[in-house]
């Protein structure tokens, strides 16, 4: 699949990809679903908050190596809070 190719017509380029979303003090890793009503919708998500025992880079590296420990089957966050999105494989 090439960059920018949308596998499911009607969805954005991130749909179905496992991504790392940086949103201020919160980092979310999971499968991107859509943007709906100014909310980023994701599935099978793990969440890291600043101040956790494990620092963010270590947490991301562990998930990249061992997989997403699903804490939420579905998750939404305000699109306005999103600062950066990267594919987990590129994190």
C-alpha positions as a Markdown table, in Angstrom:
| # | Residue | x | y | z |
|---|---|---|---|---|
| 1 | Unk | 0.0 | 0.0 | 0.0 |
| 2 | Unk | 1.5 | 3.4 | -0.9 |
| 3 | Unk | 1.5 | 6.5 | 1.2 |
| 4 | Unk | -1.8 | 8.4 | 1.0 |
| 5 | Unk | -3.7 | 5.4 | -0.3 |
| 6 | Unk | -7.1 | 5.0 | 1.4 |
| 7 | Unk | -8.0 | 1.3 | 1.6 |
| 8 | Unk | -11.6 | 1.9 | 2.7 |
| 9 | Unk | -13.2 | 4.6 | 0.5 |
| 10 | Unk | -14.9 | 7.3 | 2.6 |
| 11 | Unk | -12.3 | 7.1 | 5.4 |
| 12 | Unk | -9.2 | 9.2 | 5.9 |
| 13 | Unk | -5.7 | 8.0 | 5.3 |
| 14 | Unk | -5.1 | 7.0 | 9.0 |
| 15 | Unk | -8.2 | 4.7 | 9.1 |
| 16 | Unk | -7.3 | 1.2 | 10.4 |
| 17 | Unk | -3.6 | 2.0 | 11.2 |
| 18 | Unk | -2.1 | 1.7 | 14.6 |
| 19 | Unk | -0.9 | 5.1 | 15.6 |
| 20 | Unk | 0.6 | 7.1 | 18.4 |
| 21 | Unk | -1.4 | 10.3 | 19.1 |
| 22 | Unk | 0.3 | 13.0 | 21.2 |
| 23 | Unk | -2.3 | 15.2 | 22.8 |
| 24 | Unk | -0.6 | 17.4 | 25.5 |
| 25 | Unk | 0.1 | 15.4 | 28.6 |
| 26 | Unk | -1.7 | 12.4 | 27.2 |
| 27 | Unk | -0.4 | 9.9 | 24.6 |
| 28 | Unk | -2.8 | 7.4 | 23.1 |
| 29 | Unk | -1.8 | 4.3 | 21.1 |
| 30 | Unk | -4.4 | 2.3 | 19.2 |
| 31 | Unk | -6.1 | 1.8 | 15.9 |
| 32 | Unk | -7.4 | 5.0 | 14.2 |
| 33 | Unk | -11.0 | 4.9 | 13.2 |
| 34 | Unk | -12.2 | 8.3 | 12.2 |
| 35 | Unk | -12.8 | 12.0 | 13.0 |
| 36 | Unk | -16.4 | 12.6 | 13.8 |
| 37 | Unk | -18.0 | 15.6 | 15.4 |
| 38 | Unk | -14.5 | 17.1 | 16.2 |
| 39 | Unk | -13.6 | 13.9 | 18.1 |
| 40 | Unk | -10.8 | 11.5 | 17.1 |
| 41 | Unk | -12.2 | 8.0 | 17.4 |
| 42 | Unk | -9.9 | 5.1 | 18.1 |
| 43 | Unk | -10.2 | 1.4 | 18.8 |
| 44 | Unk | -8.2 | -1.0 | 21.1 |
| 45 | Unk | -6.4 | 1.8 | 22.9 |
| 46 | Unk | -3.8 | 2.2 | 25.6 |
| 47 | Unk | -3.3 | 5.6 | 27.3 |
| 48 | Unk | -0.3 | 7.2 | 28.9 |
| 49 | Unk | -0.6 | 10.3 | 31.1 |
| 50 | Unk | 2.4 | 12.4 | 32.1 |
| 51 | Unk | 3.5 | 11.6 | 35.6 |
| 52 | Unk | 3.1 | 7.8 | 35.2 |
| 53 | Unk | 5.8 | 5.7 | 36.7 |
| 54 | Unk | 7.1 | 4.8 | 33.2 |
| 55 | Unk | 8.2 | 7.7 | 31.0 |
| 56 | Unk | 6.6 | 8.2 | 27.6 |
| 57 | Unk | 9.5 | 7.1 | 25.3 |
| 58 | Unk | 9.9 | 3.9 | 27.3 |
| 59 | Unk | 6.2 | 3.2 | 27.3 |
| 60 | Unk | 5.9 | 3.7 | 23.5 |
| 61 | Unk | 9.0 | 1.5 | 22.9 |
| 62 | Unk | 7.5 | -1.3 | 25.1 |
| 63 | Unk | 4.2 | -1.2 | 23.2 |
| 64 | Unk | 6.0 | -1.1 | 19.9 |
| 65 | Unk | 7.9 | -4.3 | 20.9 |
| 66 | Unk | 5.1 | -6.2 | 22.6 |
| 67 | Unk | 1.8 | -4.9 | 21.3 |
| 68 | Unk | -1.0 | -2.6 | 22.6 |
| 69 | Unk | -2.3 | -3.7 | 26.0 |
| 70 | Unk | -5.9 | -2.7 | 25.3 |
| 71 | Unk | -7.3 | -0.6 | 28.1 |
| 72 | Unk | -10.3 | 0.8 | 26.1 |
| 73 | Unk | -12.1 | -1.0 | 23.2 |
| 74 | Unk | -13.2 | 2.4 | 21.9 |
| 75 | Unk | -11.9 | 5.8 | 22.8 |
| 76 | Unk | -12.4 | 9.4 | 21.7 |
| 77 | Unk | -10.5 | 12.6 | 22.3 |
| 78 | Unk | -11.0 | 16.2 | 21.1 |
| 79 | Unk | -9.4 | 16.7 | 17.7 |
| 80 | Unk | -8.2 | 20.1 | 18.9 |
| 81 | Unk | -6.0 | 18.4 | 21.5 |
| 82 | Unk | -4.1 | 16.4 | 19.0 |
| 83 | Unk | -0.6 | 17.8 | 18.5 |
| 84 | Unk | 1.0 | 14.9 | 16.5 |
| 85 | Unk | 0.1 | 11.6 | 14.9 |
| 86 | Unk | 2.7 | 9.0 | 13.8 |
| 87 | Unk | 2.3 | 5.4 | 12.9 |
| 88 | Unk | 3.4 | 3.1 | 15.7 |
| 89 | Unk | 6.0 | 1.4 | 13.4 |
| 90 | Unk | 7.6 | 4.9 | 12.8 |
| 91 | Unk | 7.6 | 5.9 | 16.5 |
